[in-house]
Amino acid sequence: MSSSGTVARRKAPLVVAVTSGKGGVGKTNLCVNLGVEFVNHGKRTLIIDGDLGLANVDILFNIRPKFNFSHLISGEKTIEEVITNGPGGIRILPAASGISAMADLKPEEQSQVVAQLETLSDKYDIILIDTAAGISSHVLYFASAASYIIIIATPEPTSLADAYAIIKVLNRQYAVKRFQLVVNQAASEQNALSVYQTLCDIADNFIEVAIDFLGFMPRDEKVHEAVNSQVPFVEKFPSSGASRELKKIAAELLKKRDQVPDNLFLWNRLAE
């Protein structure tokens, strides 16, 4: 308790959505490895698999959850019953294939799920939301709940175009003003910064947003080896180039946690 006799309020969790306009750019892999790195820093970390159509987080961790998001939406299980343990103490809210998008739920169902999500506010230091790719309703739904939105893009022109598309939609429909960019499969840091500048130039011509360069992930065969073995690369190859850059990104996000306001948890925005 504090000196005034009131219970000290725990700092609000850092909620980070990891999303992309295009599939296959390494979004889930980044999310999983960030989660492992945060746990290694002693942070209570939860990964929400927000790709309600294709569950991938559990595959990369090589686990088989007993329950998933569908059991939460149906009311069969509480959120604590659905959340499962992953390697090293990380916690995971698994997705499932073929369930309705959250934004398409009936109002009473939506309120029930939001109420469950609200209970997480004092249980975790960091919550990572691995969204699906694209601009479907549930991608926007999950991304709008985050303190920070990480956009993953590669140097390919199609990836850049799709990254701009999701930034534009989130800006216009949810008034999101700031984004974090991670360039994956970059040939070098200079290559990544060039991609970042190109995206900024495109955005500046049409919308008013701020895009921060959070970091980059190099092309690294160790990443593919780790995925094939279903072990996060930051654990399997901690000295690899990918792991070194991943740790820099994690460090930047940990700094941002100090900037999260101690106010109401963000899930209430989903019910509005």
N, C-alpha and C positions, 0 to 999 in steps of 0.2 A: 504494500500500500504506500501511497505518497504521504508526505508530511501532513497533508490536510485530512487524511483518513479516507480519501477516495481511492478506488482501485485504479492503478496506472493503466492507461489504455495502450494495448500493443499496436505497434506501427502497422499501418495497412500493408497488405502484401503487394509486391510488384507483379502486375498482371501483364504478360507479354503475349501478343498474338503473332504467330509466325505464319505468313501467308504468301501467296504468289499468284500472278495472273495466269501462269502457264504451269502445267504439270511436269513432273520429271526434272525439276531443277534442284532437288536436294533439300526441300523444305522439312520433311519429317526427319531426315537424318540430322540436320542442324538442330532441330528441336530436341531430339533425343540426346544428342551429345552435350548440348547446353545444360540439359537437366542433370546429366551425370556430373558435369563440372560444378554445378551449383551445389549438389550434394557433397562433393569433395571439399567444398568450402564450408561445409557445416550448415547449409541452408535447407530448411524444410521445404521440399520441392514437390509440386504436383504437376503432372502433364495431363492435360485434357485432350483426348483425341477427338477433335472436332470434325473430322472427316466422316460424317455419318453414313456415307455410302460405302466407303472402303476403309476398313480398320487396318492401319499400318504400324502404329506405334508398338503394339504387342508383338508384331512379327520381328521388328528390329531388335527387340529385347528378348526374343525367343521365349515368350511366355504364353500361356493359354488361360486367359481369365475365365472364371466361372460365370460371371455376370458382366453386363455391358450397359451402355447408355439406354438401350431399349427397355431394360428392366426398371430404370429410373423414370423414364417417361411414362411407362404404363402404371407406375405406382406400386409395382410388385416389390421393389427393394428401395431402401433409403440410399442416399448418396454414399454414406459410410460403408454400406454393405456392398456397393458396386465398386468403389475404389479398391484397387488391388496393389499388392507390393511388387515392386520391380527390383532389379539388382542393386545392391548397395544401399537400400533403404529409400530409393525413389518411389513415389506413389503415382499411380496411373488410373485415370478414369477412362476405361476403354470404350471405343466406338463399336458399332455393329453395322452389318450390311443390310440395306433395304428398309431402313426405318424413316419415318417422316422427318423432314427438316424442322428444326426447332421453330423457325419463324412461321411455319404452317400449322402449328398446334392450335387447338382451341384456347381461348383466353384463360379458362380455368386450368387447363393442363400447363400452359405456359407459366402461369403464376405459381403453380406447384413446383415446377422445375427451378424457377428463379429463387423461390424460397429455400430450396435445398442448396443451391449454389451459394446463397448468402451465408449459410452456416460455415462456409470454408474460410471466412475472412480472418479469423483468429487462429487458424490451424496451420497455415503455411506462410513462409516468407516470400516464396516465389511461385507463381502459377503460370505455366506455359500452355498456350492454346495452339495446338497444331491444327490449323484449319484445312479444309479442302482447297484445291486450286480453283481459280476462276472467280466469277462474280455472282454465284448463286446466292439465294436468300440466306442460307445458313452460314455461308462464309462471311457475309457482311454482318450477320447477326452476332457471331462470335467475335469478329474483329472489333466491333463497336464497343465491346465490353472492356477492352484492354487499356492499360495505362500507356503502353507503347505498342506500335504496330511495326513489325519487321517485314519488309518486302524483300523476298529473295528473287534475284534475277541472274541470268547468265549473260555473257557477251553477245549471244545470238540476237539478231534484230527482232525476231518474233517474241522472244522473252521480254525484251525491252518494251515492245509495243503493248504486251499484255500486262506488264508491271504498271505502265502508265494508265492503262484502262482501269485497274482496280483502285489505283490512287484517285483517279477522277471520280469514280463512283462513290467511294468512301467520303470524299470531300463534299460532293454535291448532295448525297443522301443523308449523311451522318455528320456533316460539318467537321470532319477530321482535318486538322490543319498541319500536323507534323507527322512525318514518317521516318523510319530508320531503314537504310538500305544495306543489304549484304549481297555482295557480288560473288556468286559461286562459280567454280570451274574457271577461275581467272588464270591467265598465263603468268601474271605478275601483279604486284600492287599497282604499278603504273597502268596496266591494262584495266584493272578494277576501277581506278580513279577516272579513267577515260569513259568507262561505262556510266559511272556515277554522273559525270559532267554532262554526258549526252542526255540522260534521263532528266536532269535538272533543267537543261535547256528546253526540252520538249514541254515539261510541266510549266515552266515560266511563261511560255507563249499562250497558254490557255487557262490555267488555274492558279490560284494564289495559295500555295502550300510551301512548307519548309521540308526539305529532304536532307537528313543527316547521313553522312557516310559512317556506318557503324563498323565496317570491316569487310574482309574478303576471305574466301576459301580458295586455295590454289588447287589446280589439277593435281591429284595425288592418287596413285594406284592403291595406296594403303587403305583409302576410303572404301574402294570396291572390295578389297579383301575382307575388311571388317564387316561390310554389309553381307557378304556371302556367308560369313561365319556367324552372323547374327549377334555380334558383339560390338558395342559402340567403339568407334575408332580412337576416341580419346582414352579409352581403357586399353585396347589391344595394342595400339601404337602410340603411346603417349609422347614420343619424341619426334613424330612425323611432322611434316610441314603443316598438314591440315590441323593437327592437334595444337600446334603452337599458335596458329591464327585463331582457332576456336577459343583458346584460353584468353586471348586478347579481347575478343568479342564479349566473352562472359565477364571479364573484368570491367568493361565499359558499362555493361548492364547493371552490375553490382553497384557502380557509382550512381547510376540513375535511380536505384532503389531509395537512396537518401533524399531524392527529390519528390518522392510520392507523397502527396498530402495525407495527413492523418484525418481523413474524413470518411464518409460512408463508403462502403464497398461498391464497386462499380457495377455489379450485376443489376442494380435497380434500374439502370439505363435500358436494360433489355425489356423491362416490363412497360416502359413508357410508350 
